[in-house]
Amino acid sequence: MNERHQELRKLAGQLIMIRFPGTELDAATAHFLRTNGIRAVCLFRGNMSDQAQLSKLTADLRAVLGPEALIAIDQEGGAVVRSTWVPAPPAAMGLGAADDTELARRTGAAVARAVKALGFNWNFAPVLDLNNNPHNPVIAERSFGAEPRRAAELAMAWMAGSEAEGIACCVKHFPGHGDTSVDSHRDLPTVDKPRSELEAFELAPFRIAAPAAPAVMTAHIVYPAIDADNPATMSPAILDGILRREWRYDGVIITDGMDMHAIAGRYGAGNAAVRALAAGADMVMALGTPQTQDETLDAIAHAIADGTIARQQVDARLARLSALANKYPVAPRGYAEEEADRAVMAEGWRRALTSRGNPQRPAPGSKVRLVARADVVSDGVSEAGVPAARVAESLRRLFDVELVTFADAERFDWSALPADGRYTILASTSRLRYGPHARATWRPDLHVALWNPYQALDIAAPALMTYGFAAPALDAVNAWLAGELEAQGTCPVPGFA
């Protein structure tokens, strides 16, 4: 590799964010970061085991990445959290159900205090997607709701809390992933609506909230009314045209993960990265592998060399990234507020609790049959759901509980459950919607939807919706069952009246 190309790779390195495996910064990864001038990493659950380990890892990264380090995390709340031992934030839709901007602000501040104590300075939250599609496989409770202005107000309050604690936010997924039935981690979705509908719905919360956002993350989705040829991540009409020129947004634009099938499987990592930067992105999230990261660095370096990405554009992108890093330096803090923040989060989960269909409580000390999925699954974005045994253990604080698990909802015979008078609770612990067999034949006394609230529409039974499965969600359910709490949340999407 000649000296000029290596110099350009180091320039390219400042424009990408990478991930790496393991819970330690190994010598090979540290060498890769230094050699290529990389300043930005995103850490995931597989990089974390506990407070001491993660604090050391982020400190080691800080030493290698330098004073303008950007160390990022997805700590949205609900099912999308990476550090699972810090206070568990309610999901955005839970905050939408509580409908209190001050609670949203306090939640955003509490999230920021925790991630700052762990050594991060950039949180890829909050979500500004409006979820009005009951079959969306990846957004659902990650959205604040379906009404653009209210969703934007709650998101802005959440961001204000984070800002006050010195953590940069990043709204996502511009220009909107809510009305899709395809997960862009798996394929390339299309939102085929006239521009007027996009303006009234998808674009509206971004137009309102983006000016307050330090960063915006792009969506790997095609919007034919704006650009029929390119997903938003690689669309000059969307990134430069709408975000930069129409809205005059001057914060950082970062792509979603370029390893996702919507992009990597169609365009190739290097080619897609160049197209995203040329379209207006400031930073490419080059997650993938060391091989695809190498490919990305080489492609960007060649694009700078041949003028595909003008040096003036590079300098403008570097200036925005430097401004972000300098405004939100990696500056770990103590966390004396942890217990107080747990109380804030618990309040959010309790106020989010939503009922549907007038559920009736079992009598104190009743015999209860709990039906739940046998395995603990993730949708690839979220953490894995709560184990059935843990739900049973929680309910046993109040009742005599018999646990029945199923492996496949479409094969589980509800009619085979004994007719012995036990009060039957179905706990839904995955994101997956139910199929026709379960919809037609399952009849619990109470359905506790512990993840995706749209599952409450699948089963003809009274329901409680928690918008997530963290421990405070189970505590809120128990408080309702014990008669200590009323479910006063209002689901902020259509179809639940």
N, C-alpha and C positions, 0 to 999 in steps of 0.2 A: 504494500500500500504506500503510495507516494505521500510526501509531506503535505502537499496541497489538499489531497483528498482527506487526509486525516484531520487537517485543520477544518475542513468543511463538515466532516462528521461531528466534530466537537461543537460546531455551530448548530448542526441538526440536533445534537443531543440535548440542547437547551430547549428544543421545541417539542420534545416527546416526554411522556410519562410512562414508566414501566412498572411491572410487578415482577416478583421473583418468589420462588418457593422457600419454605422453611421458616424457622423461628429465630434464626441467627443470620447476621450479615457475613456470609462466607467470603473467603479471600477472592474467589473467582468473580463473584457479583460486585464486590468492592472495586476490583480492578476494572470491570466493565463500566461501572459508573464513572470512575475517575478518568479512564482513557477516553471516554466519549463525552465528557463534559455534562453528564446528565444531572439535572437539578431536581427532578420530580419523580416521586414514587407513590403508588397507591398500595396500601396494605389491606389484606383480607383476613377472614377468620383463620385460614391456615397459617398465617404469620403470627398468630397470637395464642398464648396459653394462659398468662396471668399478668398482673400489674408489673411485677419486677422484670419479667422477661421482656414485655413490650416496651417498657420504659428504657431498658438497655438497648433494644433494637433501634428505637427511634433516635436515641442518643448517638449510637454508632452511625446511623444514616446521616444525621446532622453533621457529624465530623467529616464525612466523605462528600456530601452534597454541597457543603459550603454555606455561606451566610444567606444566600438567596434560595435556600431549600424550600421545596413545596412537598409536604408530606401529607397525603390525603387519605380519607376514610369515607365509607358510606355508612354514616350513623344517622339514618333517617328517623328511626323509630318503628314500632310495631315489629313486623317480621324481618325488616331490613336493618339489621344492626350487625356490626362486626365484633365489637367488644361487648361480650354478653355478661360480664360481671359488674359493670358500672350500672348506675340507676337506669332502669329500662323505660325508655320514652314510649308514650302511646303513639300509635300510628297517626298519620295525618288525618285519615277519615275519622278516627276517634276524636281528634280535636275539632274536626268539622261537626261531629255529632254533639259535642259539648258547646260549640258555637260561642267561644269566649276568646277574644283577641288577647286579653291580659293573660289568660292561662297559656295561650300559644306562645306569648313572649317569654313567660317564665320557663316554659318547657324548652324553648330554643336556647335560653341562657344556661339552663341546667345541662343540656347536651353539650354545649360548648365548653363549660367548665370541665366536664369529664374528659372530653377528647383533648383538650389543651393539657390537662394533667398527664395524659399518656404520651405527649410529645408530638401531636399533630397541629397543623395550622390551617388545614383546608378540609371542609366537610362537604361532600357531594349531596347536599340537601338544601332546601326542601324541594319536594316534587310539586310542579305547577300543572301537571297534566290534569285535565278535567275528565273524570271517569263517568261517562254516561252509557257505556257499553257493558251490559251484564256479563258478556262473554270474553271480556278482556282477560287474557291469561297472565298478565304480568303487572298491572297497575292496581286496580281494585282499591283496597284499603290504603294504598300508598298515596292516594289522591285526597285532597281536602274536601272534595265534593264535586258537584256538577254546575254550580252557579259561579260564573267567572269572577265577578267582583268580590263575592264573599271569600272564595278560595284565595284570591290574591291578597285580601286583607289579612287573612289568617297566616298566609305564608310570609307576608311582610312583617307581621308581628313576631313570628318565629325568627326571622332573620335579624330583626332589631335586637332580640335577646342575644343571639349569637354574636352580633357585631359588638355589643357592649362588653363581651368577654374576650374579644380579640381573635375570634375564629372567622375565617372567610367562609361564606356560603357559596353554593353553586346551584342555581335553579335548573331544573331539568323536566322533561326532555324536549327542548325547543325544536319545532313549534307545536308539539303536543302529541302524546302517545296514548291518550285516554280512549279514543274511539277507534280502537283496533281490536281484531280478534286473533292476531298473530303476534307472537313474541319475537322481537327483533334479535334476541339471542339465538333464535332458531331459523328464522327466515326473514325476508324483506317485506314488511307490511306496506300497504297503500292506504292513504286516507283520501278518498276521491270525493271531495266536496267542492262546490263553487267557492271562490275566494270570499264572497260575502258571508258564507256560513263559517268559514275558517276564521274570519275577522270577528264574528260575533261570539264564537265559542273557543276553539283551540288557541288562537292567537291572543285572545283578550286578556287572560291573566298574565301572560308574558309582557304584553304591552304595558300593563299597569305596574307590575312588580319588578320588571327587569332593571329600570333605572336605579333601584335600590340594591341590586345584586352585584357583588364583586365579580361573579362569573356566571356564565350560561353554558349548559351542556347541550350538545346537539342530539337529535334523534336520527336513528337509521331508518327513516321512513320516507316514502315517496309521496309527495303532495302534487298530483298532476295539474291542479289549477294554477300552481305557482311555477313548478318545474317538473315536467313530465319525464325528464331524462336522468335526473340525479336524485338520490336520497338527500335529505336536508343536510347531512354531514358533509356532503360534497357539492352542495348547490350554491353557486355564486349568487343566484337570485334570492335565496333565503338568507344566507349568512351575511353577505356583503350588501345585497339589495335591501332586504327588510331590516335586519338587525342593525347594521352599521349606518346605512344611508337614510332609510326612512325614519328609523327610531333614534338615530344618532347615539347608539349604545357604544360606550367607550371602555367597558370592562373586558375581561378575558373571555374568549370563546374557546371551550375545550370540547373535543369530540367525546362521544361515548366510546366504550371499548371497541377498538378496531379488530379485535379477535372474534367478535360476534359473527355468526354465520351470515347475517344480512349483508355484511361487508366483506369479511375475509374470504368467504366461499365464492363470492361473485367477482371481486375486483382485484384481489391479491393485496397483501399487507402494504408493500412499498408503494404501489400505484395509488392505492386508496389514500395513503397518508399524504402524498404529494397533492392529490386532487383536493383533499380537505383543506390543506394549508393554502393552496391557490384560491380556494373558494372563500376564504376569510377566517378559517380557524386559526387560533394562536398556538394551540397545543394539541398534539395528537396523543390519544391514550393508547399507546402501543403496548398493550398487555401481552398477550401471546406467549411466545417462547424466546429464548436467546437468539434462535435462528431467525424468527420473524422480526425481532427487534433489530438484528443486524441488517436484515433486508430493508427495513424501514429507514435506518440511518443512512445506508448507501443510497437509497432512492432519493431521499431529501437532499443529501449532499450533491448528487448529480443534478437535481432540479435547480439547486442554487447556482451550481457551476454553469449550467446552460441557459440560465435566465428564466426558466419556467416559473420559478419563484424569485421575483426580483429582490435584490439585496435591500432595497428600500422597504419592501414588505417585511422581510426578515427583521430588520431593525425595529420596525413599528411593533411587531409581535414580541420581540425581546423586551422592548420598553414596557409594554403592558404587563408582561409576566414579572419583570423586575419590580414594577410598581406594586403588584399584588403581594409579592414576597416581602417587600419592605414595609408595606402597610400592616401585614399580618405575619410578623416574624415567628419562627418556631421558638417559643419561649415557655417551656414547661413550668408549671406552677404546682403548688401543693393543692390538696383537695379536702380542705377542712369542711366544706359544705356538703359532703357526700350524703350524710343522713338527712339533712334538710332537703336535698335534691330528690332523695328517694320519696320523701313526703309529697313533693311537687308531682312526681311521676304517678304516685299512687292516686293522688287527687284526679289527675287526668284520666286514668283508667276507670275510676269510679264514675266520673261525670260522663264518660263516653258510653257507658253501658246502655244499650238500647233494647227495647222489647218490641216484639211483633206478635200480634194475635192473642193478646191478653193471657200470657202464661200464668199458671197457678203454681204456687209453691207446694212441695210435698210437706206433710206434717213433720214437725221436729222428730228426729230419731227414726224416720221411716226406713223401710227396706227399699233400696234403690238398685236398679240394674243400669250400669253404665255400658253403653255400646260405643266403641271407638275403633278407629283404624289400628291395625296391628303394628305397622311399620311407621317409622319416623322419616318423613320425606322433606326434601327441599325442592323448590321450583327452579333451582340453579341461580337465583338472584338472592333469595331470602335465606335466612337460617332455617334449619330443619325444624319441623313442628314439634310440639310438646308430646312426649311419650304418653301412651294411654295409661300406663301405670302411675304416672305422676298426677294425671287428672283424677284417677281413682283415689290416690293417696290424699289429695286435696279434699275431695268430697267425703272421705272417711272421717274428717274432723267433725262432720255433722250427721252422717248417716251410716247405716249398715250397707256397704256397697259390694255388689257382685259385678265383676268386670267381664264383659264379653267382647272379644275383638274379632275383626274381620280382615281378611287379606284383600278381597276384591268386592267392592260394594255391589257390583252388578251380579255377583253370584251369591251374595249373602241372603239367606232366607229368613226374613223378619218374622214370618208366621211360625217358625220353629222355636221362637223364644217361649219359655214356659208361661202359661196364663196363671201365674201364681200371685197376682196382686201387687207385685213390685212396681214401684214408680220407675218408668224407664226414661233415661236421659241419653240422647244421642249427642256425643261431643265430636264436632267436626274439627280435625286437627291437621288438615292439609289444605292447600289452596284449590285443589281440584273440584270442579263442579260435579254434581251427581248425575248419573245417567238415567235412562228411562225406567229401568227396573226399580232402582231405589226410589225414584220420584213416585212411582205408581203404588208401591207396596209398603214402604217404611212409614210407621206411624208411632213415633215416640210420644211420650207425654210432654216432653220438653226437648227442644233442639238447642244446644249451646254451640253457636257458630264461633269457634275460637280463632278463626283466621280470616277467611274470605266471607264477608257479610252476604254476598250474593247466594251463598249456599242456603241461607234462610228462605230463599224463594223456591228452592228445589224440593223441600220436604213439607208436606201438608201437616204442619204441627206448630204450636206456639213456640216462639224462639227468643233467645237472648243473643245479642251480637256484641262481641267485645273488641273486634277489629285487631286482634292479636292474641298471642298465647303466652306472653311473659308471665312470670309469677304474680305480678300485681293484677293481671287480668283474672287469674284463677281466684285471687283473694276477693276481687269485686263480685265475681259470680257467687262465691260463698256468702258474702255479705248480703246479696240479694236473697239467696236461698234461706238465710237465717232471719230474714225480715228486717235487717238493719239498714238496708239501702233500697231505694226505688230506682228503677231503670229509667232515667230521665233524658237520655240522649235522643236525638232525632237524626235518623240516618239522612245524610245530606246528598243523596242521589235519588233519582226517580225509581218508582216501583215498590216502595216500602210502606206506602200509606195504609 
